[in-house]
Amino acid sequence: MWTPGWTERGPACLRVAEGGAVLATVPLDRAGFACALGGADGRTLFTLAADWRMADGFEDNLERLLTGPETGQVCTARAPAAHAGHP
C-alpha cells in the first residue's frame, strides 16, 4: 500500500508491505495527505500535498492553509509496481 509519511529527508509517499517494511519512497517537497495508484496501466502514483508545518499547531496550520497562499498540489510519479485488483 502507498501512504503519506516522513523520512529522515522529509515528507514522502511510502510504499509499505504487510508487516510494515518500507519498500519504496517517493520524496515530496511538502507534506503528503493522500496517495493512490491510477492511470492507464495502474502505475501512476497520485499524491495530494500541501505546506504543513510540523512545528506549528493543528489550528495554526489550518488557519494558514485556509486564509494564506494556496500551497496544495497534485503530484505524480511513476510507481515501481502497478495496482492490484479493484478498489
N, CA, C and O atoms as CSV, one atom per row, in Angstrom:
chain,resi,resn,atom,element,x,y,z
A,1,MET,N,N,0.843,-1.171,0.000
A,1,MET,CA,C,0.000,0.000,0.000
A,1,MET,C,C,0.889,1.235,0.000
A,1,MET,O,O,2.033,1.196,0.453
A,2,TRP,N,N,0.350,2.319,-0.511
A,2,TRP,CA,C,1.036,3.610,-0.503
A,2,TRP,C,C,0.399,4.494,0.548
A,2,TRP,O,O,-0.824,4.531,0.681
A,3,THR,N,N,1.238,5.215,1.303
A,3,THR,CA,C,0.738,6.108,2.338
A,3,THR,C,C,1.665,7.313,2.472
A,3,THR,O,O,2.874,7.180,2.279
A,4,PRO,N,N,1.123,8.486,2.799
A,4,PRO,CA,C,1.990,9.626,3.087
A,4,PRO,C,C,2.772,9.360,4.366
A,4,PRO,O,O,2.285,8.677,5.267
A,5,GLY,N,N,3.970,9.895,4.441
A,5,GLY,CA,C,4.782,9.727,5.643
A,5,GLY,C,C,5.971,10.662,5.624
A,5,GLY,O,O,6.039,11.596,4.825
A,6,TRP,N,N,6.904,10.395,6.517
A,6,TRP,CA,C,8.110,11.211,6.656
A,6,TRP,C,C,9.313,10.289,6.717
A,6,TRP,O,O,9.253,9.220,7.323
A,7,THR,N,N,10.396,10.698,6.095
A,7,THR,CA,C,11.674,10.007,6.190
A,7,THR,C,C,12.662,10.954,6.847
A,7,THR,O,O,12.303,12.075,7.209
A,8,GLU,N,N,13.890,10.517,7.003
A,8,GLU,CA,C,14.911,11.404,7.573
A,8,GLU,C,C,15.164,12.614,6.681
A,8,GLU,O,O,15.713,13.612,7.146
A,9,ARG,N,N,14.776,12.544,5.409
A,9,ARG,CA,C,14.960,13.659,4.479
A,9,ARG,C,C,13.743,14.568,4.389
A,9,ARG,O,O,13.820,15.652,3.809
A,10,GLY,N,N,12.608,14.132,4.964
A,10,GLY,CA,C,11.410,14.959,4.918
A,10,GLY,C,C,10.196,14.195,4.434
A,10,GLY,O,O,10.171,12.966,4.482
A,11,PRO,N,N,9.182,14.919,3.964
A,11,PRO,CA,C,7.938,14.272,3.556
A,11,PRO,C,C,8.143,13.379,2.342
A,11,PRO,O,O,8.987,13.638,1.485
A,12,ALA,N,N,7.336,12.307,2.296
A,12,ALA,CA,C,7.436,11.354,1.194
A,12,ALA,C,C,6.150,10.543,1.116
A,12,ALA,O,O,5.352,10.522,2.053
A,13,CYS,N,N,5.969,9.888,0.000
A,13,CYS,CA,C,4.929,8.888,-0.139
A,13,CYS,C,C,5.643,7.545,-0.036
A,13,CYS,O,O,6.604,7.292,-0.762
A,14,LEU,N,N,5.174,6.682,0.866
A,14,LEU,CA,C,5.864,5.432,1.184
A,14,LEU,C,C,5.067,4.234,0.691
A,14,LEU,O,O,3.851,4.171,0.872
A,15,ARG,N,N,5.756,3.284,0.069
A,15,ARG,CA,C,5.139,2.001,-0.270
A,15,ARG,C,C,5.478,1.048,0.865
A,15,ARG,O,O,6.649,0.766,1.119
A,16,VAL,N,N,4.444,0.550,1.552
A,16,VAL,CA,C,4.626,-0.253,2.755
A,16,VAL,C,C,4.053,-1.648,2.527
A,16,VAL,O,O,2.926,-1.793,2.055
A,17,ALA,N,N,4.832,-2.668,2.864
A,17,ALA,CA,C,4.394,-4.054,2.738
A,17,ALA,C,C,3.614,-4.472,3.981
A,17,ALA,O,O,3.695,-3.827,5.026
A,18,GLU,N,N,2.870,-5.545,3.852
A,18,GLU,CA,C,2.212,-6.119,5.015
A,18,GLU,C,C,3.293,-6.411,6.054
A,18,GLU,O,O,4.315,-7.015,5.731
A,19,GLY,N,N,3.079,-5.996,7.266
A,19,GLY,CA,C,4.072,-6.142,8.321
A,19,GLY,C,C,4.860,-4.870,8.590
A,19,GLY,O,O,5.536,-4.767,9.614
A,20,GLY,N,N,4.782,-3.883,7.670
A,20,GLY,CA,C,5.376,-2.583,7.937
A,20,GLY,C,C,6.691,-2.264,7.248
A,20,GLY,O,O,7.189,-1.149,7.401
A,21,ALA,N,N,7.274,-3.182,6.503
A,21,ALA,CA,C,8.531,-2.881,5.807
A,21,ALA,C,C,8.286,-1.849,4.709
A,21,ALA,O,O,7.341,-1.974,3.931
A,22,VAL,N,N,9.145,-0.827,4.653
A,22,VAL,CA,C,9.041,0.199,3.613
A,22,VAL,C,C,9.774,-0.306,2.374
A,22,VAL,O,O,10.979,-0.553,2.418
A,23,LEU,N,N,9.046,-0.460,1.271
A,23,LEU,CA,C,9.600,-0.999,0.032
A,23,LEU,C,C,10.111,0.077,-0.909
A,23,LEU,O,O,11.042,-0.168,-1.676
A,24,ALA,N,N,9.518,1.268,-0.867
A,24,ALA,CA,C,9.913,2.356,-1.769
A,24,ALA,C,C,9.486,3.680,-1.168
A,24,ALA,O,O,8.535,3.741,-0.389
A,25,THR,N,N,10.188,4.733,-1.529
A,25,THR,CA,C,9.812,6.083,-1.116
A,25,THR,C,C,9.849,7.008,-2.324
A,25,THR,O,O,10.715,6.887,-3.190
A,26,VAL,N,N,8.905,7.926,-2.367
A,26,VAL,CA,C,8.886,8.984,-3.371
A,26,VAL,C,C,8.941,10.292,-2.600
A,26,VAL,O,O,7.959,10.664,-1.958
A,27,PRO,N,N,10.076,11.008,-2.647
A,27,PRO,CA,C,10.205,12.257,-1.890
A,27,PRO,C,C,9.214,13.313,-2.375
A,27,PRO,O,O,8.881,13.381,-3.558
A,28,LEU,N,N,8.753,14.134,-1.431
A,28,LEU,CA,C,7.860,15.252,-1.723
A,28,LEU,C,C,8.484,16.532,-1.188
A,28,LEU,O,O,9.278,16.485,-0.249
A,29,ASP,N,N,8.138,17.673,-1.770
A,29,ASP,CA,C,8.665,18.940,-1.263
A,29,ASP,C,C,7.748,19.580,-0.233
A,29,ASP,O,O,8.043,20.664,0.271
A,30,ARG,N,N,6.633,18.918,0.084
A,30,ARG,CA,C,5.687,19.361,1.112
A,30,ARG,C,C,4.937,18.141,1.616
A,30,ARG,O,O,5.019,17.070,1.014
A,31,ALA,N,N,4.222,18.287,2.694
A,31,ALA,CA,C,3.556,17.150,3.333
A,31,ALA,C,C,2.509,16.526,2.420
A,31,ALA,O,O,1.719,17.230,1.791
A,32,GLY,N,N,2.514,15.198,2.355
A,32,GLY,CA,C,1.511,14.466,1.601
A,32,GLY,C,C,0.317,14.141,2.490
A,32,GLY,O,O,0.470,13.932,3.693
A,33,PHE,N,N,-0.876,14.100,1.893
A,33,PHE,CA,C,-2.098,13.809,2.648
A,33,PHE,C,C,-2.835,12.589,2.129
A,33,PHE,O,O,-3.624,11.995,2.864
A,34,ALA,N,N,-2.602,12.201,0.887
A,34,ALA,CA,C,-3.258,11.031,0.310
A,34,ALA,C,C,-2.435,10.543,-0.872
A,34,ALA,O,O,-1.868,11.345,-1.614
A,35,CYS,N,N,-2.369,9.220,-1.047
A,35,CYS,CA,C,-1.661,8.603,-2.163
A,35,CYS,C,C,-2.574,7.567,-2.805
A,35,CYS,O,O,-3.292,6.856,-2.103
A,36,ALA,N,N,-2.553,7.476,-4.131
A,36,ALA,CA,C,-3.360,6.475,-4.830
A,36,ALA,C,C,-2.704,6.144,-6.164
A,36,ALA,O,O,-2.105,7.006,-6.806
A,37,LEU,N,N,-2.824,4.889,-6.569
A,37,LEU,CA,C,-2.342,4.464,-7.878
A,37,LEU,C,C,-3.451,4.585,-8.900
A,37,LEU,O,O,-4.617,4.349,-8.584
A,38,GLY,N,N,-3.100,4.952,-10.123
A,38,GLY,CA,C,-4.089,5.058,-11.189
A,38,GLY,C,C,-3.399,5.146,-12.526
A,38,GLY,O,O,-2.283,4.652,-12.690
A,39,GLY,N,N,-4.046,5.766,-13.471
A,39,GLY,CA,C,-3.517,5.857,-14.820
A,39,GLY,C,C,-3.884,4.632,-15.637
A,39,GLY,O,O,-4.411,3.653,-15.107
A,40,ALA,N,N,-3.603,4.693,-16.923
A,40,ALA,CA,C,-3.991,3.626,-17.848
A,40,ALA,C,C,-3.403,2.268,-17.465
A,40,ALA,O,O,-4.069,1.243,-17.606
A,41,ASP,N,N,-2.164,2.256,-16.983
A,41,ASP,CA,C,-1.527,0.984,-16.630
A,41,ASP,C,C,-1.441,0.759,-15.123
A,41,ASP,O,O,-0.825,-0.209,-14.678
A,42,GLY,N,N,-2.060,1.652,-14.326
A,42,GLY,CA,C,-2.060,1.491,-12.875
A,42,GLY,C,C,-0.737,1.780,-12.205
A,42,GLY,O,O,-0.539,1.405,-11.050
A,43,ARG,N,N,0.182,2.445,-12.907
A,43,ARG,CA,C,1.498,2.724,-12.338
A,43,ARG,C,C,1.775,4.209,-12.149
A,43,ARG,O,O,2.927,4.603,-11.970
A,44,THR,N,N,0.735,5.037,-12.188
A,44,THR,CA,C,0.900,6.457,-11.878
A,44,THR,C,C,0.500,6.653,-10.423
A,44,THR,O,O,-0.635,6.375,-10.037
A,45,LEU,N,N,1.440,7.133,-9.624
A,45,LEU,CA,C,1.185,7.417,-8.218
A,45,LEU,C,C,0.751,8.870,-8.097
A,45,LEU,O,O,1.516,9.777,-8.425
A,46,PHE,N,N,-0.461,9.095,-7.632
A,46,PHE,CA,C,-1.000,10.435,-7.408
A,46,PHE,C,C,-0.907,10.736,-5.913
A,46,PHE,O,O,-1.302,9.916,-5.084
A,47,THR,N,N,-0.383,11.911,-5.573
A,47,THR,CA,C,-0.275,12.318,-4.176
A,47,THR,C,C,-0.825,13.732,-4.020
A,47,THR,O,O,-0.463,14.636,-4.772
A,48,LEU,N,N,-1.706,13.913,-3.032
A,48,LEU,CA,C,-2.179,15.254,-2.667
A,48,LEU,C,C,-1.235,15.784,-1.606
A,48,LEU,O,O,-0.961,15.096,-0.622
A,49,ALA,N,N,-0.731,17.001,-1.789
A,49,ALA,CA,C,0.255,17.557,-0.871
A,49,ALA,C,C,-0.018,19.041,-0.628
A,49,ALA,O,O,-0.606,19.722,-1.468
A,50,ALA,N,N,0.418,19.530,0.533
A,50,ALA,CA,C,0.292,20.948,0.881
A,50,ALA,C,C,1.363,21.294,1.919
A,50,ALA,O,O,1.964,20.405,2.523
A,51,ASP,N,N,1.588,22.575,2.114
A,51,ASP,CA,C,2.619,23.052,3.050
A,51,ASP,C,C,2.121,22.938,4.490
A,51,ASP,O,O,1.512,23.866,5.022
A,52,TRP,N,N,2.387,21.788,5.113
A,52,TRP,CA,C,2.026,21.544,6.514
A,52,TRP,C,C,3.293,21.682,7.335
A,52,TRP,O,O,4.290,21.021,7.045
A,53,ARG,N,N,3.273,22.512,8.336
A,53,ARG,CA,C,4.464,22.778,9.162
A,53,ARG,C,C,4.345,22.028,10.483
A,53,ARG,O,O,3.519,22.366,11.331
A,54,MET,N,N,5.176,21.013,10.643
A,54,MET,CA,C,5.103,20.135,11.806
A,54,MET,C,C,5.319,20.888,13.119
A,54,MET,O,O,4.779,20.486,14.150
A,55,ALA,N,N,6.089,21.959,13.102
A,55,ALA,CA,C,6.361,22.722,14.326
A,55,ALA,C,C,5.165,23.579,14.749
A,55,ALA,O,O,5.073,23.992,15.905
A,56,ASP,N,N,4.245,23.846,13.807
A,56,ASP,CA,C,3.058,24.641,14.122
A,56,ASP,C,C,1.941,23.729,14.616
A,56,ASP,O,O,1.922,22.540,14.299
A,57,GLY,N,N,1.040,24.267,15.367
A,57,GLY,CA,C,-0.107,23.503,15.847
A,57,GLY,C,C,-1.108,23.228,14.735
A,57,GLY,O,O,-1.067,23.852,13.675
A,58,PHE,N,N,-2.001,22.292,14.992
A,58,PHE,CA,C,-3.026,21.914,14.023
A,58,PHE,C,C,-3.856,23.120,13.598
A,58,PHE,O,O,-4.044,23.358,12.405
A,59,GLU,N,N,-4.354,23.881,14.572
A,59,GLU,CA,C,-5.198,25.035,14.258
A,59,GLU,C,C,-4.437,26.097,13.469
A,59,GLU,O,O,-4.994,26.716,12.563
A,60,ASP,N,N,-3.161,26.310,13.812
A,60,ASP,CA,C,-2.353,27.294,13.087
A,60,ASP,C,C,-2.164,26.879,11.629
A,60,ASP,O,O,-2.253,27.711,10.725
A,61,ASN,N,N,-1.902,25.592,11.404
A,61,ASN,CA,C,-1.765,25.099,10.031
A,61,ASN,C,C,-3.065,25.276,9.250
A,61,ASN,O,O,-3.046,25.741,8.110
A,62,LEU,N,N,-4.185,24.911,9.855
A,62,LEU,CA,C,-5.459,25.064,9.159
A,62,LEU,C,C,-5.755,26.515,8.826
A,62,LEU,O,O,-6.186,26.828,7.716
A,63,GLU,N,N,-5.526,27.395,9.780
A,63,GLU,CA,C,-5.764,28.821,9.547
A,63,GLU,C,C,-4.913,29.323,8.378
A,63,GLU,O,O,-5.418,30.019,7.498
A,64,ARG,N,N,-3.637,28.974,8.370
A,64,ARG,CA,C,-2.748,29.406,7.295
A,64,ARG,C,C,-3.175,28.828,5.956
A,64,ARG,O,O,-3.183,29.534,4.948
A,65,LEU,N,N,-3.532,27.538,5.938
A,65,LEU,CA,C,-3.918,26.902,4.677
A,65,LEU,C,C,-5.248,27.430,4.144
A,65,LEU,O,O,-5.451,27.485,2.931
A,66,LEU,N,N,-6.153,27.818,5.037
A,66,LEU,CA,C,-7.457,28.305,4.602
A,66,LEU,C,C,-7.467,29.782,4.223
A,66,LEU,O,O,-8.315,30.210,3.441
A,67,THR,N,N,-6.537,30.565,4.764
A,67,THR,CA,C,-6.559,32.004,4.518
A,67,THR,C,C,-5.305,32.526,3.824
A,67,THR,O,O,-5.327,33.624,3.268
A,68,GLY,N,N,-4.228,31.774,3.842
A,68,GLY,CA,C,-2.966,32.226,3.263
A,68,GLY,C,C,-2.825,31.830,1.805
A,68,GLY,O,O,-3.807,31.493,1.144
A,69,PRO,N,N,-1.608,31.873,1.313
A,69,PRO,CA,C,-1.374,31.484,-0.081
A,69,PRO,C,C,-1.729,30.010,-0.298
A,69,PRO,O,O,-1.569,29.182,0.599
A,70,GLU,N,N,-2.205,29.703,-1.488
A,70,GLU,CA,C,-2.557,28.326,-1.823
A,70,GLU,C,C,-1.281,27.515,-2.052
A,70,GLU,O,O,-0.442,27.892,-2.871
A,71,THR,N,N,-1.135,26.411,-1.336
A,71,THR,CA,C,0.079,25.585,-1.442
A,71,THR,C,C,-0.223,24.158,-1.883
A,71,THR,O,O,0.696,23.353,-2.039
A,72,GLY,N,N,-1.499,23.834,-2.085
A,72,GLY,CA,C,-1.878,22.475,-2.447
A,72,GLY,C,C,-1.404,22.095,-3.838
A,72,GLY,O,O,-1.355,22.922,-4.749
A,73,GLN,N,N,-1.057,20.820,-3.979
A,73,GLN,CA,C,-0.606,20.280,-5.258
A,73,GLN,C,C,-1.145,18.870,-5.433
A,73,GLN,O,O,-1.413,18.170,-4.457
A,74,VAL,N,N,-1.301,18.465,-6.678
A,74,VAL,CA,C,-1.477,17.060,-7.020
A,74,VAL,C,C,-0.179,16.664,-7.705
A,74,VAL,O,O,0.121,17.135,-8.802
A,75,CYS,N,N,0.587,15.801,-7.058
A,75,CYS,CA,C,1.883,15.369,-7.583
A,75,CYS,C,C,1.727,13.999,-8.234
A,75,CYS,O,O,0.897,13.199,-7.803
A,76,THR,N,N,2.513,13.726,-9.258
A,76,THR,CA,C,2.505,12.414,-9.882
A,76,THR,C,C,3.925,11.885,-9.983
A,76,THR,O,O,4.885,12.645,-10.111
A,77,ALA,N,N,4.037,10.559,-9.923
A,77,ALA,CA,C,5.318,9.884,-10.082
A,77,ALA,C,C,5.056,8.502,-10.654
A,77,ALA,O,O,3.951,7.974,-10.524
A,78,ARG,N,N,6.042,7.925,-11.273
A,78,ARG,CA,C,5.938,6.563,-11.798
A,78,ARG,C,C,6.161,5.597,-10.654
A,78,ARG,O,O,7.189,5.664,-9.980
A,79,ALA,N,N,5.220,4.702,-10.424
A,79,ALA,CA,C,5.312,3.719,-9.335
A,79,ALA,C,C,6.096,2.500,-9.813
A,79,ALA,O,O,6.019,2.139,-10.987
A,80,PRO,N,N,6.853,1.859,-8.910
A,80,PRO,CA,C,7.621,0.685,-9.309
A,80,PRO,C,C,6.779,-0.556,-9.556
A,80,PRO,O,O,7.269,-1.525,-10.135
A,81,ALA,N,N,5.521,-0.545,-9.127
A,81,ALA,CA,C,4.621,-1.670,-9.341
A,81,ALA,C,C,3.222,-1.144,-9.573
A,81,ALA,O,O,2.840,-0.114,-9.018
A,82,ALA,N,N,2.462,-1.842,-10.387
A,82,ALA,CA,C,1.097,-1.421,-10.698
A,82,ALA,C,C,0.149,-1.794,-9.569
A,82,ALA,O,O,0.465,-2.632,-8.724
A,83,HIS,N,N,-1.029,-1.153,-9.569
A,83,HIS,CA,C,-2.049,-1.501,-8.581
A,83,HIS,C,C,-2.505,-2.941,-8.811
A,83,HIS,O,O,-2.331,-3.497,-9.895
A,84,ALA,N,N,-3.076,-3.515,-7.794
A,84,ALA,CA,C,-3.571,-4.889,-7.890
A,84,ALA,C,C,-5.053,-4.907,-7.602
A,84,ALA,O,O,-5.477,-4.357,-6.585
A,85,GLY,N,N,-5.851,-5.508,-8.442
A,85,GLY,CA,C,-7.274,-5.641,-8.185
A,85,GLY,C,C,-8.042,-4.357,-8.377
A,85,GLY,O,O,-7.581,-3.416,-9.023
A,86,HIS,N,N,-9.234,-4.344,-7.794
A,86,HIS,CA,C,-10.126,-3.189,-7.893
A,86,HIS,C,C,-10.299,-2.580,-6.514
A,86,HIS,O,O,-10.281,-3.294,-5.512
A,87,PRO,N,N,-10.470,-1.242,-6.455
A,87,PRO,CA,C,-10.662,-0.621,-5.141
A,87,PRO,C,C,-11.944,-1.077,-4.475
A,87,PRO,O,O,-12.250,-0.645,-3.363
